[in-house]
Each structure stands twice: as structure tokens, then as C-alpha cells.
Amino acid sequence: MKATAEKVAKNTVVLEIEVESERFKEAVDKKYRELVRKVNIPGFRRGKAPRIIFERYYGKEALLNEAVEALIPEAYLDALKETGVEPIATPDVEITQMEEGKPVVFKATVEVKPEVTLGAYKGLEVEKPPVEVTDEDVDQEIERLRQRYARLVTLDEGVVAKGDIVTIDYEGTVDGKPFKGSQATDRSVEVGLGFLVEDFDEQLLGMTVNETKEITTRLPDDYHDKDVAGKEAVFRVTVKCIRRKELAEVDDDFAKDVSEFDTLDELRADLRHKLEIAAEKRAEAAVREAVVEKAAAAAEVEIPERMIDARVESMTQEMLRPALQQGLAPEDYFRLTNTKPDELKEKLRPEAERSLKRELVLDAIARAEGLEVSEEDLTGELKRIAEFYRQDLDRVREVLTERGELDGVKRRLLRNKAVDLLVEHAQIK
């Protein structure tokens, strides 16, 4: 196969592709074997009609057309690999030669990734955030452990306080009528987390077990039931149970209960070490973010609108995915979040353009520096993915190949190498 690429506009390339006659003949033979099993031809069992009879009945031109239609996508992908063209949309195809015994020739006009004019990307000055862990940071981690391992104690008497877990029944009305989501039985609420509306929790404070009280509050403007959003609601609430967290004393016994350490000093030292590691990782991530941002700012690239539109659509679908997995339709998501599809896409557009520019600049740096992803690099990443999902390495490679996602893994690794290079040559303060 022969393929040439000619740039005809800023981001448009015409590929001229010639597929050898032998490959065309193989495609025609394959299409004949496929179609002859599906077409009923009088006087012959299905699949048994001779080629010449089939062509007279089905049409020779129609057979050649179907063979070419099957051949073009494969030949187009081969041409992309041969020429290094990176398309951002489906091509417009024009067949210029299709005769039996001759090569198939066609043109593919396609919009491609824009060219990047790199600015300075070595010696960039960036600041690394200080890696500092204070005693207060360690104290906060100790408090989180206390909260995590707290014991819930049911109160026989006493009043609701902030942080209590209360079980309640409630019925709500607006203008004397119930509304969607206004009733519940045996609902557990942690007081202080802003249950339902902001001031609802506050009005639970001071209540006792089996006490019933009317709570008046204003529903949020973005409440999911638009008929009552922003209106005043009255809830009749009964407290059925109060449970309170019993926090352990912070001592050596506490350390033994929540960790593998025998003393509180050992636990604090371990927590400090982990916080320092996390702080170092955050600082390194900040440096990587900064060098990419500076390299992108120094570069020039005009991103096609179609490319930005595609990224915005991808980001939108990513945001919708959790809702769809829970059985919500897209329109339900937009209704519950009080947004419109066009508004969301417009909001995502600046980030889409920013992320695309960063990726294009990193790709350009990788090309300029001759960076490559070795088979060892790829295998190492696939092993990491396999371990994360607890899958067999070969199966992970097979699935990613089937989904066409293996090249995406390679691109991510190559961009990481470009970032590594930026960091290596940066002036870090």
C-alpha cells in the first residue's frame, strides 16, 4: 500500500491512498464468500452459487462497491500509521479508482491536530511548596482516629447535641400539602451536617427522646421538587432515639486499639511520617503542574473548535456517568442539579481548551526531544493496572487492545515522560 499526505489548509490534510490490486482481489473474494451465504439465488442452495452466477444475480458493480467499503477503513488506518497523520474527526472519502485487476485509489480529507509552536520549556522557574508537618497536623489525625473508632452509646435521657446520631420520623408540608421527599420513618441523621436544609439540624438541638416538634424552614431554591423550591415548609418531627459518640482517651491503650503500635509516641511518629510523605507527594505534584502550566503558556497553538467540542462532550459524559449508573436519565440529572446542558457545556469549555493545550504541548515536547515509550514501560504500566483491578496481565492487555485504549495508555506514559523532562530541567525554588 502507498500513502501520501498533503496539507491543504491550516488543520486539513488530504491523504492519497493506493491499495494494491492483490489486496483488492482478496477483499472482493472475501466479500463474495460472505454474501453468497446470505443471498437466495433461484436454483441453488444458499452459499453454493458459482461466482459468475452470483455476480449476474447480485451485480458485479455492487460486489466491488461492498468490497471497497470494507477495505477502506482498514487501509485508512494503515495510511495514518504510515504518514503519522493524527486526525481529530472522521474523514471525507472520495474513491478515484475502482476497477477489477487494478489498485484501488481513494482520497481521504481529514481535519488534523493543530501544529504547536513551542516556547521555552527548559529552565523554567517554579516554586516547590514547603513540606512541613506540625504538631497540630498530627493532632488532627489523632482526632480523626478517635472519631473513626468512636463507640456509639444510646442515651436513655438527655437532649440532642451537635454530633449526635438521631433517629427521627418526619412529615413536611408546604401550604398545608405534602410534597415529594417530605416524609420519612426511622431516618438516621448526624446533627450538624446540614440534613435536608441548613437550619433543620439546628432546630433539632435540645430535643429529647419521644419529643415531637414542628420545625419551620425555607426550602433551598435548587430543591429537586421545583413546585416547592424556595418556599417555607413546616416539618412535624419526632425524635425516636439519640446515640452519642463516646471518644476514647488519647493514651497508649488508644494507640494499641487503633494501630499496630504499643505506645502513643510510636503512633504519633508514624502518623507524622505518613503526613510528611503525603506532603512531599503534593509538593511534587504542584511542581509538575507548574512546569506544565508554564510550558503551555509559552507555547502557541490554535485549537480547532471541533476538537474543543469533542472534549467538552467527553467531560459532560464523564460528569453524567455516576448518575447514569444509578439509573438516572440525563434530564433527571440536570433537573436535580438545576442546570441546563448548554450551560454546563459552556462552563466546561475553558477547562476543555486548557487541558487540550497542555496535552498538545506535551506531545510536541515529546516529539522535539525524541521521547519514546518502550515495551518495558508499557508492560510496567499494564502490570500496575492489572494489580489494581486484580486481573491477569495478558487479559488486561487483551481488553485494552479490543477497546482501542492501548494507544491511550501509551500517550499518557509519553506525556508523563515529557513532564519528567520539564521537571528535570526546571529551576525549582
RODO-2510 file (C-alpha; in nm, 4 decimals, decimal comma):
residues 429
     n   res          X          Y          Z
     1     m     0,0000     0,0000     0,0000
     2     k     0,1137     0,3527    -0,0807
     3     a     0,0059     0,6632     0,1077
     4     t     0,0957     1,0317     0,0779
     5     a    -0,0209     1,3263     0,2861
     6     e    -0,0619     1,6835     0,1636
     7     k    -0,1542     1,9761     0,3846
     8     v    -0,4194     2,1814     0,2056
     9     a    -0,5268     2,4148     0,4874
    10     k    -0,4199     2,5095     0,8405
    11     n    -0,5561     2,1938     1,0034
    12     t    -0,6652     1,9941     0,6979
    13     v    -0,4725     1,7164     0,5256
    14     v    -0,5547     1,5144     0,2135
    15     l    -0,4317     1,1563     0,2168
    16     e    -0,3994     0,9839    -0,1185
    17     i    -0,4042     0,6102    -0,0627
    18     e    -0,3358     0,3337    -0,3150
    19     v    -0,4250    -0,0228    -0,2208
    20     e    -0,2544    -0,2874    -0,4327
    21     s    -0,4681    -0,4936    -0,6705
    22     e    -0,3884    -0,8219    -0,4911
    23     r    -0,5299    -0,6872    -0,1655
    24     f    -0,8350    -0,5581    -0,3503
    25     k    -0,8879    -0,9026    -0,5070
    26     e    -0,8672    -1,0646    -0,1627
    27     a    -1,1286    -0,8192    -0,0324
    28     v    -1,3618    -0,8967    -0,3246
    29     d    -1,3199    -1,2736    -0,2729
    30     k    -1,3895    -1,2398     0,0960
    31     k    -1,6996    -1,0269     0,0350
    32     y    -1,8260    -1,2827    -0,2217
    33     r    -1,7879    -1,5687     0,0291
    34     e    -1,9704    -1,3617     0,2886
    35     l    -2,2596    -1,2541     0,0644
    36     v    -2,3179    -1,5807    -0,1185
    37     r    -2,4197    -1,7408     0,2122
    38     k    -2,6835    -1,4722     0,2684
    39     v    -2,8401    -1,4312    -0,0759
    40     n    -3,1095    -1,6676    -0,2106
    41     i    -3,0426    -1,7424    -0,5790
    42     p    -3,3076    -1,9485    -0,7615
    43     g    -3,1870    -2,2968    -0,8499
    44     f    -2,9020    -2,3048    -0,5984
    45     r    -2,8752    -2,3879    -0,2326
    46     r    -2,7692    -2,0910    -0,0220
    47     g    -2,3929    -2,0485    -0,0398
    48     k    -2,3480    -2,2839    -0,3381
    49     a    -2,3996    -2,0457    -0,6323
    50     p    -2,0898    -2,0195    -0,8567
    51     r    -1,9167    -1,6827    -0,8582
    52     i    -2,0209    -1,5964    -1,2144
    53     i    -2,3875    -1,6769    -1,1395
    54     f    -2,3769    -1,4787    -0,8145
    55     e    -2,2296    -1,1744    -0,9923
    56     r    -2,5011    -1,1829    -1,2601
    57     y    -2,7730    -1,2063    -0,9958
    58     y    -2,6285    -0,9670    -0,7337
    59     g    -2,4439    -0,7324    -0,9678
    60     k    -2,0692    -0,7216    -1,0173
    61     e    -2,0526    -0,3483    -0,9522
    62     a    -2,2407    -0,3916    -0,6248
    63     l    -1,9944    -0,6629    -0,5149
    64     l    -1,6960    -0,4400    -0,5917
    65     n    -1,8541    -0,1472    -0,4055
    66     e    -1,9140    -0,3545    -0,0933
    67     a    -1,5603    -0,4923    -0,1061
    68     v    -1,4167    -0,1399    -0,1281
    69     e    -1,6392    -0,0173     0,1565
    70     a    -1,4982    -0,2961     0,3727
    71     l    -1,1412    -0,2299     0,2564
    72     i    -1,1255     0,1494     0,3019
    73     p    -1,1394     0,1721     0,6869
    74     e    -0,8523    -0,0732     0,7262
    75     a    -0,6454     0,0930     0,4528
    76     y    -0,7173     0,4376     0,6033
    77     l    -0,5852     0,3288     0,9454
    78     d    -0,2747     0,1816     0,7813
    79     a    -0,2209     0,5119     0,5977
    80     l    -0,2471     0,7081     0,9235
    81     k     0,0282     0,4928     1,0750
    82     e     0,2436     0,5247     0,7639
    83     t     0,2136     0,9037     0,7340
    84     g     0,1927     0,9906     1,1048
    85     v    -0,1213     1,1977     1,0488
    86     e    -0,3313     1,2422     1,3659
    87     p    -0,6966     1,3061     1,2781
    88     i    -0,9498     1,4700     1,5074
    89     a    -1,2591     1,3767     1,3049
    90     t    -1,3871     1,1209     1,0562
    91     p    -1,2544     1,1720     0,7019
    92     d    -1,4396     1,2656     0,3845
    93     v    -1,3574     0,9863     0,1374
    94     e    -1,3517     1,0093    -0,2420
    95     i    -1,2811     0,6965    -0,4483
    96     t    -1,0832     0,7907    -0,7600
    97     q    -1,0154     0,4420    -0,8990
    98     m    -1,2038     0,1162    -0,8519
    99     e    -1,1544    -0,1350    -1,1322
   100     e    -1,1082    -0,5098    -1,1117
   101     g    -0,7450    -0,6058    -1,1628
   102     k    -0,6201    -0,2555    -1,0744
   103     p    -0,5229    -0,0912    -0,7447
   104     v    -0,7947     0,0882    -0,5508
   105     v    -0,7143     0,4568    -0,5161
   106     f    -0,9002     0,6950    -0,2859
   107     k    -0,8534     1,0308    -0,1181
   108     a    -0,9325     1,0994     0,2481
   109     t    -0,9695     1,4633     0,3505
   110     v    -0,9406     1,4944     0,7265
   111     e    -0,9062     1,7604     0,9962
   112     v    -0,5923     1,7005     1,1995
   113     k    -0,4379     1,8050     1,5275
   114     p    -0,3033     2,1610     1,5126
   115     e     0,0650     2,2435     1,4936
   116     v     0,2268     2,3681     1,8123
   117     t     0,4898     2,6404     1,8228
   118     l     0,6864     2,5680     2,1372
   119     g     0,8250     2,8437     2,3559
   120     a     1,0801     2,7988     2,6323
   121     y     1,0248     2,4731     2,8180
   122     k     1,3639     2,4096     2,9760
   123     g     1,4974     2,6029     3,2718
   124     l     1,1508     2,7051     3,3862
   125     e     1,1476     2,8671     3,7294
   126     v     0,8884     2,7176     3,9638
   127     e     0,8344     2,7127     4,3373
   128     k     0,8007     2,3942     4,5374
   129     p     0,5637     2,4280     4,8331
   130     p     0,7342     2,3677     5,1693
   131     v     0,6965     2,0195     5,3131
   132     e     0,6060     2,0903     5,6732
   133     v     0,4073     1,8806     5,9204
   134     t     0,3173     2,0466     6,2523
   135     d     0,2080     1,9013     6,5846
   136     e    -0,1389     2,0378     6,5076
   137     d    -0,1488     1,8316     6,1873
   138     v    -0,0690     1,5181     6,3867
   139     d    -0,3319     1,6137     6,6464
   140     q    -0,5924     1,6368     6,3699
   141     e    -0,5043     1,2864     6,2523
   142     i    -0,5364     1,1588     6,6088
   143     e    -0,8791     1,3229     6,6308
   144     r    -0,9866     1,1588     6,3045
   145     l    -0,8872     0,8220     6,4519
   146     r    -1,0869     0,8993     6,7644
   147     q    -1,3923     0,9802     6,5543
   148     r    -1,3463     0,6735     6,3342
   149     y    -1,3185     0,4343     6,6272
   150     a    -1,5744     0,6110     6,8466
   151     r    -1,8340     0,3932     7,0177
   152     l    -2,1993     0,4863     6,9732
   153     v    -2,3890     0,4921     7,3023
   154     t    -2,7689     0,5099     7,3129
   155     l    -2,8896     0,7740     7,5581
   156     d    -3,1774     0,6900     7,7922
   157     e    -3,2087     1,0555     7,8803
   158     g    -3,0591     1,3875     7,7753
   159     v    -3,1053     1,6213     7,4811
   160     v    -2,9856     1,6282     7,1222
   161     a    -2,6415     1,7860     7,0808
   162     k    -2,4241     1,8574     6,7775
   163     g    -2,2580     1,5394     6,6502
   164     d    -2,5302     1,3075     6,7846
   165     i    -2,6823     1,0421     6,5602
   166     v    -3,0596     1,0763     6,5948
   167     t    -3,3360     0,8583     6,4535
   168     i    -3,6371     1,0617     6,3504
   169     d    -3,9770     1,0398     6,1843
   170     y    -4,0938     1,3471     5,9983
   171     e    -4,3752     1,4762     5,7810
   172     g    -4,3415     1,8008     5,5880
   173     t    -4,5903     2,0291     5,4184
   174     v    -4,5870     2,3423     5,2088
   175     d    -4,9057     2,5463     5,2212
   176     g    -5,0573     2,2586     5,4171
   177     k    -4,9860     1,9980     5,1461
   178     p    -4,7242     1,7157     5,1449
   179     f    -4,4561     1,7304     4,8746
   180     k    -4,2035     1,4955     4,7193
   181     g    -3,9470     1,3821     4,9796
   182     s    -4,1386     1,5357     5,2691
   183     q    -4,1954     1,2138     5,4693
   184     a    -3,9671     0,9533     5,6235
   185     t    -3,9681     0,6946     5,9017
   186     d    -3,6667     0,5865     6,1104
   187     r    -3,4344     0,8242     5,9288
   188     s    -3,0860     0,8467     6,0845
   189     v    -2,9327     1,1931     6,0868
   190     e    -2,5967     1,3134     6,2162
   191     v    -2,6761     1,6510     6,3679
   192     g    -2,4551     1,9268     6,2322
   193     l    -2,4118     1,8033     5,8742
   194     g    -2,6907     2,0168     5,7271
   195     f    -2,9559     1,7488     5,6807
   196     l    -3,2164     1,8442     5,4147
   197     v    -3,1743     2,2209     5,4654
   198     e    -2,9163     2,4256     5,6540
   199     d    -3,1141     2,5217     5,9654
   200     f    -3,3077     2,1958     6,0066
   201     d    -3,0341     2,0410     6,2256
   202     e    -3,0127     2,3469     6,4468
   203     q    -3,3781     2,3127     6,5399
   204     l    -3,3215     1,9502     6,6465
   205     l    -3,0782     2,0669     6,9162
   206     g    -3,2216     2,0374     7,2643
   207     m    -3,4964     1,7888     7,1739
   208     t    -3,5461     1,4749     7,3876
   209     v    -3,6409     1,1161     7,3054
   210     n    -4,0093     1,0803     7,2028
   211     e    -4,0480     1,4573     7,1775
   212     t    -4,2452     1,5880     6,8792
   213     k    -4,1864     1,9352     6,7474
   214     e    -4,2797     2,1475     6,4477
   215     i    -3,9816     2,2862     6,2573
   216     t    -4,0330     2,5704     6,0129
   217     t    -3,7683     2,6258     5,7493
   218     r    -3,7233     2,7569     5,3967
   219     l    -3,6524     2,5002     5,1252
   220     p    -3,3495     2,5729     4,9025
   221     d    -3,4018     2,7462     4,5693
   222     d    -3,2443     2,4425     4,3974
   223     y    -3,4631     2,1879     4,5808
   224     h    -3,5336     1,8952     4,3468
   225     d    -3,9125     1,9484     4,3599
   226     k    -3,9421     2,2724     4,1625
   227     d    -4,3038     2,3247     4,2750
   228     v    -4,1931     2,3918     4,6339
   229     a    -3,8330     2,5144     4,5835
   230     g    -3,7669     2,8332     4,7789
   231     k    -4,0928     2,8078     4,9763
   232     e    -4,1464     2,7870     5,3532
   233     a    -4,2036     2,4311     5,4774
   234     v    -4,3297     2,3001     5,8109
   235     f    -4,1978     1,9643     5,9354
   236     r    -4,3550     1,7706     6,2208
   237     v    -4,0563     1,5832     6,3681
   238     t    -4,0404     1,3106     6,6330
   239     v    -3,7075     1,2088     6,7887
   240     k    -3,7140     0,8319     6,8474
   241     c    -3,3533     0,7638     6,9502
   242     i    -3,0380     0,9569     7,0405
   243     r    -2,6962     0,7969     7,0024
   244     r    -2,3790     0,9779     7,1004
   245     k    -2,0185     0,9112     7,0098
   246     e    -1,8046     0,8046     7,3029
   247     l    -1,4483     0,9051     7,2272
   248     a    -1,1523     0,7176     7,3719
   249     e    -0,8834     0,8830     7,5843
   250     v    -0,5686     0,9517     7,3859
   251     d    -0,3105     0,7293     7,5562
   252     d    -0,1057     0,4155     7,4996
   253     d    -0,4174     0,1957     7,5207
   254     f    -0,5772     0,4027     7,2441
   255     a    -0,2667     0,3515     7,0276
   256     k    -0,2873    -0,0253     7,0817
   257     d    -0,6570    -0,0319     6,9919
   258     v    -0,6313     0,1633     6,6648
   259     s    -0,2886     0,0607     6,5330
   260     e    -0,0082    -0,1929     6,5484
   261     f     0,1894     0,0283     6,7898
   262     d     0,2241    -0,0169     7,1653
   263     t     0,2667     0,3465     7,2613
   264     l     0,1109     0,6797     7,1703
   265     d     0,4534     0,8234     7,0840
   266     e     0,5083     0,5486     6,8272
   267     l     0,1657     0,6121     6,6740
   268     r     0,2285     0,9870     6,6538
   269     a     0,5695     0,9287     6,4927
   270     d     0,4124     0,7006     6,2320
   271     l     0,1339     0,9490     6,1575
   272     r     0,3899     1,2291     6,1198
   273     h     0,5935     1,0155     5,8776
   274     k     0,2861     0,9386     5,6660
   275     l     0,1834     1,3043     5,6632
   276     e     0,5340     1,4020     5,5514
   277     i     0,5207     1,1501     5,2656
   278     a     0,1779     1,2810     5,1590
   279     a     0,3002     1,6426     5,1824
   280     e     0,6056     1,5585     4,9700
   281     k     0,3839     1,3978     4,7046
   282     r     0,1579     1,7047     4,6999
   283     a     0,4612     1,9309     4,6635
   284     e     0,5993     1,7214     4,3772
   285     a     0,2589     1,7238     4,2085
   286     a     0,2479     2,1030     4,2451
   287     v     0,5873     2,1318     4,0742
   288     r     0,4746     1,9090     3,7870
   289     e     0,1566     2,1116     3,7495
   290     a     0,3531     2,4375     3,7493
   291     v     0,6079     2,3371     3,4838
   292     v     0,3351     2,2110     3,2501
   293     e     0,1354     2,5295     3,3016
   294     k     0,4391     2,7463     3,2226
   295     a     0,5385     2,5419     2,9173
   296     a     0,1819     2,5643     2,7856
   297     a     0,1670     2,9392     2,8486
   298     a     0,4882     2,9872     2,6496
   299     a     0,3607     2,7867     2,3506
   300     e     0,1309     2,8944     2,0684
   301     v    -0,1417     2,6719     1,9267
   302     e    -0,4794     2,7355     1,7677
   303     i    -0,7141     2,4560     1,8732
   304     p    -0,9945     2,3733     1,6254
   305     e    -1,3469     2,4270     1,7579
   306     r    -1,4399     2,0713     1,6650
   307     m    -1,1636     1,9420     1,8903
   308     i    -1,2846     2,1550     2,1820
   309     d    -1,6449     2,0473     2,1225
   310     a    -1,5428     1,6816     2,1378
   311     r    -1,3550     1,7327     2,4652
   312     v    -1,6493     1,9223     2,6192
   313     e    -1,8825     1,6369     2,5207
   314     s    -1,6442     1,3833     2,6746
   315     m    -1,6243     1,5830     3,0003
   316     t    -2,0036     1,6125     3,0076
   317     q    -2,0498     1,2383     2,9700
   318     e    -1,7927     1,1805     3,2447
   319     m    -1,9926     1,4032     3,4797
   320     l    -2,3153     1,2222     3,3895
   321     r    -2,1717     0,8722     3,4318
   322     p    -2,2312     0,8331     3,8107
   323     a    -2,5936     0,9452     3,7681
   324     l    -2,6468     0,7103     3,4744
   325     q    -2,5011     0,4217     3,6755
   326     q    -2,7634     0,4926     3,9420
   327     g    -3,0394     0,4717     3,6831
   328     l    -3,0963     0,8442     3,6386
   329     a    -3,1658     0,9795     3,2922
   330     p    -2,9585     1,2829     3,1825
   331     e    -3,2648     1,5078     3,2067
   332     d    -3,3139     1,3955     3,5692
   333     y    -2,9531     1,4884     3,6493
   334     f    -2,9936     1,8364     3,5022
   335     r    -3,3226     1,8837     3,6859
   336     l    -3,1767     1,7766     4,0212
   337     t    -2,8686     1,9945     3,9800
   338     n    -3,0740     2,2866     3,8494
   339     t    -2,8578     2,3186     3,5373
   340     k    -2,9099     2,3071     3,1619
   341     p    -2,6966     2,1045     2,9156
   342     d    -2,5852     2,4142     2,7240
   343     e    -2,4962     2,5977     3,0469
   344     l    -2,2893     2,3027     3,1703
   345     k    -2,1032     2,2716     2,8405
   346     e    -2,0274     2,6433     2,8340
   347     k    -1,8944     2,6185     3,1892
   348     l    -1,6704     2,3226     3,0941
   349     r    -1,5349     2,4853     2,7774
   350     p    -1,2440     2,6834     2,9315
   351     e    -1,1139     2,3738     3,1136
   352     a    -1,1548     2,1661     2,7961
   353     e    -0,9455     2,4161     2,5989
   354     r    -0,6865     2,4368     2,8774
   355     s    -0,6464     2,0583     2,9045
   356     l    -0,6201     2,0179     2,5279
   357     k    -0,3484     2,2818     2,5024
   358     r    -0,1474     2,1161     2,7793
   359     e    -0,1722     1,7780     2,6077
   360     l    -0,0788     1,9165     2,2661
   361     v     0,2211     2,0988     2,4116
   362     l     0,3408     1,7875     2,5963
   363     d     0,3029     1,5844     2,2750
   364     a     0,5061     1,8459     2,0873
   365     i     0,7803     1,8408     2,3549
   366     a     0,7924     1,4609     2,3377
   367     r     0,8413     1,4806     1,9589
   368     a     1,1013     1,7563     1,9855
   369     e     1,3015     1,5569     2,2398
   370     g     1,2585     1,2211     2,0651
   371     l     1,0940     1,0645     2,3684
   372     e     0,9532     0,7140     2,3294
   373     v     0,7576     0,4594     2,5302
   374     s     0,9402     0,1289     2,5399
   375     e     0,7759    -0,2102     2,5626
   376     e     0,9183    -0,2312     2,9139
   377     d     0,7476     0,0987     3,0049
   378     l     0,4161    -0,0253     2,8664
   379     t     0,4385    -0,3644     3,0370
   380     g     0,5168    -0,1972     3,3687
   381     e     0,2091     0,0250     3,3404
   382     l    -0,0114    -0,2676     3,2383
   383     k     0,1153    -0,4618     3,5412
   384     r     0,0159    -0,1720     3,7642
   385     i    -0,3324    -0,1638     3,6082
   386     a    -0,3638    -0,5423     3,6381
   387     e    -0,2682    -0,5337     4,0059
   388     f    -0,5118    -0,2505     4,0768
   389     y    -0,8040    -0,4375     3,9198
   390     r    -0,6744    -0,7788     4,0318
   391     q    -0,6707    -0,9065     3,6773
   392     d    -0,4314    -1,1154     3,4711
   393     l    -0,1742    -0,9058     3,2826
   394     d    -0,2429    -1,0703     2,9448
   395     r    -0,6169    -1,0232     2,9938
   396     v    -0,5708    -0,6516     3,0675
   397     r    -0,3624    -0,6082     2,7521
   398     e    -0,6224    -0,8003     2,5501
   399     v    -0,9149    -0,5922     2,6807
   400     l    -0,7383    -0,2593     2,6255
   401     t    -0,6435    -0,3670     2,2723
   402     e    -1,0010    -0,4732     2,1930
   403     r    -1,1349    -0,1399     2,3187
   404     g    -0,8741     0,0560     2,1251
   405     e    -0,7436     0,2052     2,4522
   406     l    -0,3856     0,0748     2,4412
   407     d    -0,2667     0,3739     2,2381
   408     g    -0,4232     0,5990     2,5023
   409     v    -0,2118     0,4291     2,7700
   410     k     0,0984     0,4863     2,5580
   411     r     0,0106     0,8553     2,5072
   412     r    -0,0330     0,9014     2,8823
   413     l     0,3058     0,7401     2,9505
   414     l     0,4706     0,9557     2,6831
   415     r     0,3221     1,2735     2,8313
   416     n     0,4450     1,1706     3,1752
   417     k     0,7926     1,1350     3,0278
   418     a     0,7615     1,4870     2,8853
   419     v     0,6641     1,6191     3,2283
   420     d     0,9595     1,4321     3,3824
   421     l     1,1861     1,6117     3,1358
   422     l     1,0372     1,9511     3,2243
   423     v     1,0912     1,8863     3,5951
   424     e     1,4447     1,7575     3,5381
   425     h     1,5444     2,0793     3,3613
   426     a     1,3436     2,3174     3,5780
   427     q     1,4888     2,5641     3,8285
   428     i     1,2989     2,4639     4,1419
   429     k     1,2988     2,7065     4,4328
***
